[in-house]
């Protein structure tokens, strides 16, 4: 299922109009390497349905949001970082969101401090 926005960077990546190093894809989710990684493993997991972020998500988006996190867990297992990784969803510019298509960051492969900000 796809509901893409032609003006969205991530929608253009999903559609193949912009190249990316794909890590995973299924009917609902697309995952690719971050081009400016903040950790040895830094993968972005995005729903194929376009919505800007958690504030714009609807009840019917709950399954795909959960699926993004399950895909993150599977990628973490594949990369042997399952003993210490982080999933992050930035919401709005004040939290550092720069691409307004909901996405989950998977970060791992190095120590991750707390608090993160």
C-alpha positions as CSV (number, residue, x, y, z in Angstrom):
1,X,0.0,0.0,0.0
2,X,1.4,3.4,-0.9
3,X,0.0,6.9,-0.4
4,X,2.9,9.0,-1.5
5,X,3.5,12.8,-1.6
6,X,5.5,13.8,-4.7
7,X,7.0,16.8,-2.7
8,X,8.3,14.6,0.1
9,X,11.9,13.5,0.1
10,X,11.1,10.1,1.8
11,X,8.2,9.5,-0.6
12,X,10.6,10.1,-3.5
13,X,13.1,7.6,-2.0
14,X,10.3,5.0,-1.5
15,X,9.2,5.4,-5.2
16,X,12.8,5.1,-6.4
17,X,13.1,8.6,-7.7
18,X,15.9,9.3,-5.3
19,X,18.5,6.6,-4.7
20,X,19.0,5.2,-1.2
21,X,20.8,2.1,0.2
22,X,17.7,0.0,0.9
23,X,17.9,-2.2,4.0
24,X,14.3,-3.6,4.1
25,X,11.0,-3.4,2.2
26,X,7.6,-4.9,2.5
27,X,4.1,-3.9,1.5
28,X,3.9,-1.2,4.2
29,X,7.4,-0.2,5.3
30,X,10.7,0.9,3.7
31,X,14.0,1.1,5.5
32,X,17.3,2.6,4.3
33,X,20.6,3.8,5.6
34,X,20.8,7.3,6.9
35,X,23.1,9.4,4.7
36,X,24.5,11.2,7.7
37,X,24.8,8.4,10.3
38,X,25.1,9.2,14.0
39,X,26.1,5.7,14.9
40,X,27.6,2.6,13.1
41,X,24.0,1.4,12.6
42,X,21.7,4.3,11.6
43,X,18.7,3.1,9.6
44,X,15.6,5.1,8.9
45,X,12.4,3.0,8.9
46,X,9.4,4.8,7.2
47,X,5.8,3.8,6.5
48,X,5.0,3.8,2.8
49,X,1.9,5.9,3.6
50,X,2.7,9.5,3.9
51,X,1.9,11.4,7.0
52,X,4.1,14.1,8.5
53,X,4.6,12.7,12.0
54,X,2.9,11.4,15.2
55,X,0.9,14.6,15.5
56,X,-0.7,13.9,12.1
57,X,-1.1,10.1,12.6
58,X,-4.6,8.7,12.8
59,X,-5.9,5.6,14.6
60,X,-5.6,3.6,11.4
61,X,-1.9,4.3,11.4
62,X,-1.2,2.5,14.6
63,X,-0.4,-0.8,12.9
64,X,2.2,0.7,10.5
65,X,3.8,2.7,13.3
66,X,4.2,-0.5,15.3
67,X,5.4,-2.3,12.3
68,X,8.2,0.3,11.9
69,X,9.4,-0.6,15.4
70,X,9.3,-4.3,14.8
71,X,11.3,-3.9,11.6
72,X,13.8,-1.9,13.6
73,X,14.1,-4.8,16.0
74,X,14.6,-7.3,13.2
75,X,17.4,-5.1,11.6
76,X,19.0,-4.7,15.0
77,X,19.1,-8.6,15.3
78,X,20.5,-8.9,11.8
79,X,23.3,-6.4,12.7
80,X,24.0,-7.9,16.1
81,X,23.2,-4.7,18.0
82,X,20.1,-6.1,19.8
83,X,21.9,-5.8,23.2
84,X,21.9,-2.0,22.9
85,X,20.1,0.1,20.4
86,X,17.7,2.9,20.3
87,X,14.6,3.8,18.3
88,X,13.8,7.5,18.0
89,X,10.8,9.3,16.5
90,X,11.4,13.1,16.4
91,X,8.2,15.1,16.4
92,X,8.4,18.6,15.0
93,X,11.3,20.9,14.3
94,X,11.9,21.6,18.0
95,X,12.8,17.9,18.4
96,X,15.0,17.9,15.3
97,X,12.6,16.6,12.7
98,X,13.8,17.9,9.3
99,X,11.9,15.6,7.0
100,X,8.2,15.7,7.6
101,X,7.3,12.1,6.8
102,X,7.1,9.9,10.0
103,X,10.2,7.9,10.4
104,X,11.9,5.8,13.1
105,X,15.6,6.1,13.5
106,X,17.4,2.9,14.5
107,X,20.7,3.7,16.2
108,X,23.2,1.2,17.5
109,X,26.7,-0.2,17.4
110,X,28.1,2.3,19.9
111,X,27.4,3.4,23.5
112,X,24.2,5.6,23.7
113,X,24.1,8.0,26.5
114,X,21.1,9.1,28.5
115,X,19.6,11.6,28.4
116,X,19.9,11.8,24.7
117,X,19.3,15.6,24.0
